[in-house]
């Protein structure tokens, strides 16, 4: 689940999996989509906002998953 204050694009392992355009205020869990994760490592890139946008924000949540992080590396706990 993702929310953003403006345009957002989610890319997983080099392939776009979600995109939303337009202006809005940040709403947590605004959009839901499937992340086709593969076993092992996955590379997740989130592009937020647009050039010249002064205020932006985003939220990302993986429902039903326990996520652990260390130094900007995240791991889904099994």
C-alpha positions as semicolon CSV with decimal commas, in nm:
position;residue;x (nm);y (nm);z (nm)
1;X;0,000;0,000;0,000
2;X;0,132;0,338;-0,091
3;X;0,034;0,700;-0,052
4;X;0,196;1,015;-0,189
5;X;0,157;1,389;-0,208
6;X;0,196;1,418;-0,585
7;X;0,305;1,185;-0,863
8;X;0,465;0,854;-0,767
9;X;0,623;0,569;-0,961
10;X;0,729;0,234;-0,814
11;X;0,988;0,020;-0,995
12;X;1,074;-0,332;-0,880
13;X;1,376;-0,514;-1,023
14;X;1,388;-0,273;-1,318
15;X;1,019;-0,307;-1,412
16;X;0,748;-0,048;-1,336
17;X;0,479;-0,196;-1,110
18;X;0,276;0,114;-1,014
19;X;0,234;0,473;-1,131
20;X;0,000;0,754;-1,030
21;X;0,006;1,109;-1,168
22;X;-0,153;1,425;-1,046
23;X;-0,148;1,653;-0,748
24;X;-0,289;1,555;-0,414
25;X;-0,217;1,575;-0,044
26;X;-0,047;1,282;0,125
27;X;-0,299;1,013;0,216
28;X;-0,155;0,704;0,384
29;X;-0,253;0,372;0,217
30;X;-0,424;0,558;-0,067
31;X;-0,341;0,299;-0,336
32;X;-0,294;-0,076;-0,324
33;X;-0,100;-0,288;-0,573
34;X;0,087;-0,618;-0,592
35;X;0,466;-0,630;-0,555
36;X;0,584;-0,938;-0,746
37;X;0,881;-1,012;-0,520
38;X;1,124;-1,290;-0,608
39;X;1,301;-1,511;-0,357
40;X;1,627;-1,353;-0,248
41;X;1,714;-0,990;-0,311
42;X;1,480;-0,741;-0,481
43;X;1,561;-0,385;-0,585
44;X;1,283;-0,138;-0,510
45;X;1,296;0,218;-0,646
46;X;1,033;0,477;-0,556
47;X;1,026;0,800;-0,759
48;X;0,830;1,078;-0,592
49;X;0,726;1,425;-0,699
50;X;0,830;1,627;-0,997
51;X;1,080;1,901;-1,076
52;X;1,007;2,222;-0,889
53;X;0,768;2,063;-0,641
54;X;0,838;2,221;-0,302
55;X;0,651;1,985;-0,072
56;X;0,622;1,611;-0,111
57;X;0,584;1,300;0,099
58;X;0,507;0,932;0,071
59;X;0,417;0,626;0,273
60;X;0,479;0,261;0,192
61;X;0,350;-0,037;0,385
62;X;0,364;-0,410;0,323
63;X;0,049;-0,546;0,489
64;X;0,075;-0,880;0,669
65;X;0,458;-0,860;0,669
66;X;0,706;-0,790;0,943
67;X;0,984;-0,575;0,799
68;X;1,323;-0,524;0,961
69;X;1,578;-0,265;0,856
70;X;1,940;-0,179;0,911
71;X;2,127;0,102;0,735
72;X;1,863;0,155;0,460
73;X;1,841;-0,218;0,384
74;X;1,508;-0,380;0,450
75;X;1,426;-0,745;0,504
76;X;1,093;-0,923;0,531
77;X;1,107;-1,139;0,842
78;X;0,990;-1,493;0,785
